[in-house]
């Protein structure tokens, strides 16, 4: 029987390999993912921050150091501020609406005793659809603006005149198209998160509530909702970040018009045209991306702190 050498007597190679070569197998499995994370995530992030302090037209190679000028230019740009206003308008509606609908759907599905798996699949299925494909279906089939479109065909059955859904004039019907597409795509995903949290609630709590005579909204308010607070915090955070990242719906639904009206171009669409448009201005584009990242992080931290304080209370 061989004894294992003390740690002080082992060579550097033995210490790196670990006992039974576990360290080697750890890096065999984790190494490729870590390498991809560094190459495709962290390196671009740090390079973007570095590039934001330089002039960079038609190239991602820094040419002339300008310091904070790119940041001041972006913050003083009315178009960039309008894009942030678009995000606020979009997030104010889409975040609470998605939260309420996904939570309500999860509660209804959790209480369903007949074909529950079917309803879970039906609501979750849109999550597998691409945002680009959904945006094109909404644009070219459902809300195409012509009489043969699904929405206008339904209106025609009731004798109503067709609506130019994607017209950039008032009223801004295009907002209904964008918001409905986003709701259809993401409600099922957050419903699954709430369903997972609902299944972790102990049935004894509901039994105790029934013995005390509580029912309906009282049970939801005093038992279900407090147990869902950690999941609710995560869902709200994900919804807020996804609202900031809105791009596919706006770009694919409204891009055919060439220009965007006020409050119809979110930050990512604006930065896309700054960095990849005719000017190819990567310096200002990366500066705007850094500003957007800081705003997302600040709002996310503030939101998480507020919700955690409520959870403690």
C-alpha positions as CSV (number, residue, x, y, z in Angstrom):
1,X,0.0,0.0,0.0
2,X,1.4,3.4,-1.1
3,X,1.0,6.4,1.0
4,X,0.4,9.9,-0.4
5,X,3.3,12.3,0.0
6,X,2.8,15.3,2.2
7,X,1.8,18.6,0.4
8,X,5.2,20.1,1.1
9,X,7.0,17.2,-0.6
10,X,4.9,17.1,-3.7
11,X,6.2,18.6,-6.9
12,X,4.5,21.6,-8.6
13,X,3.1,19.4,-11.3
14,X,1.5,17.1,-8.7
15,X,-0.1,20.0,-6.8
16,X,-1.5,21.4,-10.1
17,X,-2.9,18.1,-11.1
18,X,-4.5,17.6,-7.7
19,X,-5.5,14.3,-6.0
20,X,-6.4,11.7,-8.6
21,X,-5.8,14.3,-11.3
22,X,-9.1,16.0,-10.5
23,X,-7.7,19.4,-11.4
24,X,-6.8,18.2,-14.9
25,X,-10.4,16.9,-15.5
26,X,-11.8,20.1,-14.1
27,X,-9.9,22.2,-16.6
28,X,-10.7,19.7,-19.4
29,X,-14.4,20.4,-18.9
30,X,-14.4,24.0,-17.8
31,X,-11.5,25.3,-19.9
32,X,-13.3,25.6,-23.3
33,X,-16.2,27.4,-21.7
34,X,-13.9,29.7,-19.7
35,X,-11.8,30.4,-22.8
36,X,-14.9,31.3,-24.8
37,X,-16.2,33.5,-22.0
38,X,-12.9,35.4,-21.9
39,X,-12.4,35.7,-25.7
40,X,-16.0,36.5,-26.7
41,X,-17.3,38.4,-23.5
42,X,-14.6,39.9,-21.3
43,X,-12.1,40.9,-24.0
44,X,-14.7,42.8,-26.1
45,X,-16.0,44.5,-22.9
46,X,-12.6,45.8,-21.9
47,X,-11.7,46.7,-25.4
48,X,-15.0,48.6,-25.8
49,X,-14.2,50.6,-22.7
50,X,-10.7,51.3,-23.9
51,X,-12.0,52.3,-27.4
52,X,-14.6,54.7,-26.0
53,X,-11.7,57.1,-25.1
54,X,-10.5,57.3,-28.7
55,X,-11.6,58.4,-32.1
56,X,-12.3,55.3,-34.2
57,X,-14.0,55.7,-37.6
58,X,-14.4,52.7,-39.8
59,X,-12.1,50.7,-37.6
60,X,-12.0,49.2,-34.1
61,X,-8.4,50.3,-33.8
62,X,-7.9,53.4,-31.6
63,X,-6.5,56.3,-33.6
64,X,-6.6,59.5,-31.5
65,X,-7.1,59.8,-27.7
66,X,-10.0,62.2,-26.9
67,X,-10.6,61.4,-23.2
68,X,-14.1,62.0,-22.1
69,X,-15.2,63.8,-25.2
70,X,-17.1,60.8,-26.6
71,X,-19.1,60.6,-23.4
72,X,-20.0,64.3,-23.2
73,X,-21.0,64.2,-26.9
74,X,-23.3,61.3,-26.3
75,X,-24.9,62.8,-23.2
76,X,-25.5,66.1,-25.0
77,X,-26.9,64.4,-28.1
78,X,-30.7,64.9,-28.2
79,X,-31.1,61.7,-30.2
80,X,-29.4,59.6,-27.6
81,X,-31.5,61.1,-24.8
82,X,-34.6,60.5,-26.8
83,X,-33.6,56.8,-27.1
84,X,-33.3,56.6,-23.3
85,X,-36.8,58.1,-23.2
86,X,-38.0,55.4,-25.5
87,X,-36.6,52.8,-23.1
88,X,-38.4,54.4,-20.2
89,X,-41.7,54.5,-22.0
90,X,-41.2,50.9,-23.2
91,X,-40.1,49.6,-19.7
92,X,-42.8,51.4,-17.8
93,X,-45.4,49.4,-19.7
94,X,-43.7,46.1,-20.6
95,X,-42.1,45.3,-17.2
96,X,-45.2,45.4,-15.0
97,X,-47.5,44.0,-17.7
98,X,-45.3,41.0,-18.3
99,X,-44.8,40.5,-14.6
100,X,-48.6,40.5,-13.8
101,X,-49.5,38.4,-16.8
102,X,-46.8,35.8,-16.2
103,X,-47.6,35.6,-12.5
104,X,-51.3,35.3,-13.2
105,X,-50.8,32.6,-15.8
106,X,-48.5,30.7,-13.5
107,X,-51.1,30.7,-10.7
108,X,-53.8,29.6,-13.0
109,X,-51.7,26.8,-14.5
110,X,-50.6,25.6,-11.1
111,X,-54.2,25.3,-9.9
112,X,-55.2,23.4,-13.1
113,X,-55.7,19.7,-12.5
114,X,-56.6,18.9,-16.1
115,X,-54.0,18.8,-18.9
116,X,-51.5,20.9,-16.9
117,X,-48.5,19.7,-18.9
118,X,-50.3,20.7,-22.1
119,X,-51.0,24.3,-20.9
120,X,-47.4,24.6,-19.7
121,X,-46.2,23.6,-23.1
122,X,-48.6,25.9,-24.9
123,X,-47.6,29.0,-22.9
124,X,-43.9,28.2,-23.0
125,X,-43.7,27.4,-26.7
126,X,-43.4,31.0,-28.0
127,X,-40.2,31.3,-26.0
128,X,-38.5,29.0,-28.5
129,X,-39.4,31.3,-31.3
130,X,-36.8,33.8,-32.6
131,X,-37.5,37.5,-31.9
132,X,-36.6,38.2,-35.5
133,X,-39.1,35.7,-36.8
134,X,-41.9,36.8,-34.5
135,X,-41.3,40.5,-35.4
136,X,-41.6,39.6,-39.1
137,X,-44.8,37.6,-38.6
138,X,-46.3,40.5,-36.6
139,X,-45.2,43.0,-39.3
140,X,-46.1,41.1,-42.5
141,X,-49.0,38.9,-41.4
142,X,-50.9,40.0,-38.3
143,X,-50.4,43.8,-38.3
144,X,-49.5,44.3,-42.0
145,X,-51.8,47.4,-42.3
146,X,-53.6,46.0,-45.3
147,X,-57.2,44.7,-45.3
148,X,-56.0,41.1,-45.7
149,X,-53.9,41.3,-42.5
150,X,-55.2,39.2,-39.6
151,X,-55.9,42.2,-37.3
152,X,-57.6,44.2,-40.1
153,X,-59.5,41.1,-41.3
154,X,-61.0,40.7,-37.8
155,X,-61.9,44.4,-37.7
156,X,-63.5,44.0,-41.1
157,X,-65.8,41.2,-39.7
158,X,-67.3,43.8,-37.4
159,X,-67.5,46.5,-40.1
160,X,-64.6,48.6,-38.8
161,X,-62.2,50.4,-41.1
162,X,-58.7,49.0,-41.4
163,X,-55.9,50.6,-39.4
164,X,-52.5,51.4,-40.7
165,X,-50.8,49.7,-37.8
166,X,-47.2,50.5,-38.9
167,X,-47.8,54.1,-39.9
168,X,-45.4,56.5,-38.2
169,X,-48.0,59.2,-37.8
170,X,-50.4,59.7,-34.9
171,X,-51.9,57.7,-33.3
172,X,-48.7,55.5,-32.8
173,X,-50.3,52.1,-33.5
174,X,-46.8,50.7,-34.0
175,X,-46.4,50.6,-30.2
176,X,-49.2,48.1,-30.0
177,X,-47.5,45.9,-32.6
178,X,-44.1,46.0,-30.8
179,X,-45.5,45.5,-27.2
180,X,-47.8,42.6,-28.2
181,X,-44.9,40.8,-29.9
182,X,-42.7,41.2,-26.9
183,X,-45.5,40.0,-24.5
184,X,-46.2,36.9,-26.7
185,X,-42.5,36.0,-26.7
186,X,-41.6,36.3,-23.1
187,X,-44.7,35.7,-20.9
188,X,-44.2,31.9,-21.1
189,X,-40.6,32.0,-19.9
190,X,-41.3,34.0,-16.8
191,X,-44.4,31.9,-16.2
192,X,-42.1,28.8,-15.9
193,X,-40.0,30.7,-13.3
194,X,-43.1,31.4,-11.2
195,X,-44.3,27.9,-11.6
196,X,-41.1,26.5,-10.3
197,X,-41.4,28.9,-7.3
198,X,-45.0,27.9,-6.7
199,X,-44.1,24.2,-6.5
200,X,-41.7,24.9,-3.7
201,X,-44.3,26.4,-1.4
202,X,-45.2,23.9,1.3
203,X,-48.8,22.6,1.1
204,X,-49.0,22.7,4.9
205,X,-49.1,26.5,4.7
206,X,-52.3,26.4,2.6
207,X,-53.8,23.7,4.8
208,X,-53.2,25.9,7.9
209,X,-54.8,28.9,6.0
210,X,-57.8,26.8,5.2
211,X,-58.2,25.7,8.8
212,X,-58.1,29.4,9.8
213,X,-60.8,30.2,7.3
214,X,-58.6,32.1,4.8
215,X,-59.4,31.8,1.1
216,X,-59.0,33.5,-2.3
217,X,-57.0,36.7,-2.3
218,X,-56.2,36.4,1.4
219,X,-54.2,33.2,0.8
220,X,-52.4,34.8,-2.1
221,X,-51.6,38.0,-0.2
222,X,-50.4,36.4,3.0
223,X,-48.9,33.1,1.8
224,X,-48.2,32.9,-1.9
225,X,-46.9,36.4,-2.5
226,X,-44.4,36.4,0.4
227,X,-43.0,33.0,-0.7
228,X,-42.6,34.4,-4.2
229,X,-40.6,37.5,-3.3
230,X,-37.2,36.1,-4.1
231,X,-38.4,34.9,-7.5
232,X,-40.2,38.2,-8.1
233,X,-37.0,40.0,-7.5
234,X,-35.1,38.0,-10.1
235,X,-38.0,38.2,-12.6
236,X,-38.2,42.0,-12.3
237,X,-34.5,42.3,-12.7
238,X,-34.5,40.1,-15.8
239,X,-37.4,42.0,-17.3
240,X,-35.7,45.4,-16.8
241,X,-32.5,44.2,-18.4
242,X,-34.4,42.7,-21.3
243,X,-36.3,45.9,-21.8
244,X,-33.0,47.8,-22.0
245,X,-31.9,45.2,-24.6
246,X,-34.9,45.7,-26.9
247,X,-33.6,45.7,-30.5
248,X,-35.1,43.0,-32.7
249,X,-38.8,44.2,-32.5
250,X,-38.0,47.9,-33.1
251,X,-35.5,47.2,-35.8
252,X,-37.3,44.6,-37.8
253,X,-40.8,46.1,-37.5
254,X,-39.9,49.7,-38.2
255,X,-36.6,49.5,-40.2
256,X,-38.4,49.5,-43.6
257,X,-39.4,53.1,-43.0
258,X,-35.7,54.2,-42.9
259,X,-36.3,56.8,-40.2
260,X,-37.7,56.5,-36.7
261,X,-40.1,59.0,-35.2
262,X,-39.5,60.3,-31.6
263,X,-39.9,57.6,-29.0
264,X,-39.6,54.8,-31.5
265,X,-35.9,54.1,-31.3
266,X,-34.5,52.4,-28.2
267,X,-30.8,52.9,-27.2
268,X,-29.5,49.7,-28.9
269,X,-31.1,50.7,-32.2
270,X,-29.6,54.2,-32.0
271,X,-26.2,52.8,-31.1
272,X,-26.4,50.3,-33.9
273,X,-26.8,53.1,-36.4
274,X,-24.0,55.2,-34.8
275,X,-21.5,52.4,-34.8
276,X,-22.5,50.4,-37.9
277,X,-24.3,53.1,-39.9
278,X,-22.7,55.2,-42.7
279,X,-20.4,56.9,-40.3
280,X,-19.0,53.8,-38.6
281,X,-18.3,55.8,-35.5
282,X,-17.1,53.1,-33.0
283,X,-15.7,55.7,-30.5
284,X,-19.1,57.3,-29.8
285,X,-20.9,54.0,-30.2
286,X,-18.8,52.3,-27.5
287,X,-19.1,55.3,-25.3
288,X,-22.9,55.1,-25.6
289,X,-22.8,51.4,-24.8
290,X,-20.7,52.0,-21.7
291,X,-23.2,54.7,-20.5
292,X,-26.1,52.3,-21.2
293,X,-24.3,49.6,-19.2
294,X,-23.8,51.9,-16.2
295,X,-27.4,53.0,-16.3
296,X,-28.6,49.3,-16.4
297,X,-26.3,48.4,-13.5
298,X,-27.4,51.4,-11.4
299,X,-31.1,50.7,-11.9
300,X,-30.7,47.0,-11.3
301,X,-28.8,47.5,-8.1
302,X,-31.3,50.0,-6.8
303,X,-34.2,47.8,-7.7
304,X,-32.6,44.7,-6.1
305,X,-31.9,46.7,-2.9
306,X,-35.4,48.0,-2.6
307,X,-37.0,44.6,-3.2
308,X,-34.6,42.9,-0.7
309,X,-35.6,45.5,1.9
310,X,-39.2,44.7,1.3
311,X,-38.5,41.0,1.5
312,X,-36.8,41.5,4.9
313,X,-39.8,43.5,6.1
